[in-house]
Amino acid sequence: MCQPDLFSRILNLRLWRHWPYLVCAAILFLIVGQVHSSGAWYRVRSGDTISHIAQKYRVSQESIINANRIRNDRRLYIDKKIFIPNANPILKTDGLWYQVRRGDTVSEIAVSHKTTVGKLVLANNLQSADHLPAGQKILIPDQSSIHFRNPMKIPLVMTSKYGYRNHPISRMRKFHHGIDFRARKGTRTYACRDGKVVRAGWDPGYGNIVVVEHSGGYKTAYGHLSIIYVKVGQKVKKGHVLALTGNSGYSTGPHLHFEIRRYNKSVDPRRYIKLGS
Ligand SMILES: [Zn+2]
């Protein structure tokens, strides 16, 4: 019964007479709303936690929880879009995430990533520069420049991807630790970054293989080569000719088997290298 009452009361106010005020109020409302909603949208990825995202954007965990009405802060659904209020736009261009291992110190991580303790402390709001719990992810700033050049000088065409596959010879389901790139026999292959040759020789699986060690815990491996031009211990610059591609070892035809390893674990090279270029 109170609804018609309220309606007639509103009509009696004759609000349309005050339209200039209403327009002003509406504009003000929109401006305030805009300011309030400054921030960034973030799509949740596998392994993300609120604290990881909060660290990344240098905002508090509470602000993310409140803005998105998250009830259970441990549960985040992959691909869910969440709003980060007052996200620092500078930090959206992130560096590289490093998962702390047992016994790591900030200064060791700084040295191995060619950065400084101060930068790590600042980028991660660290309380102490000494102790870091194993498993914590920390941001290594200024690492977006980590770039692996094309290991050849031809457009990269992938003929076999990284990950599980049925092996073309054995037909067994096996993990493929690199990418196979189309390459005629005798195509020059180049060091993707500055580094040191740590392996250059024969392997029954990889055939003739070259492995180059780079800074930041990275290695690149080039397999099934026909001729190797470098020696173990040799320092190479990015773009140095390492070898010619081939068909040696356990291989069905000429191609380049290319791997990127981080702390001796293979990673998908597509995270670092653009195909087709
Ligand atoms: Zn391969």
Boltz pocket constraint, residues with backbone or C-beta under 6 A from the ligand:
constraints:
  - pocket:
      binder: B
      contacts: [[A, 160], [A, 176], [A, 178], [A, 179], [A, 180], [A, 256], [A, 257], [A, 258]]
      max_distance: 6.0
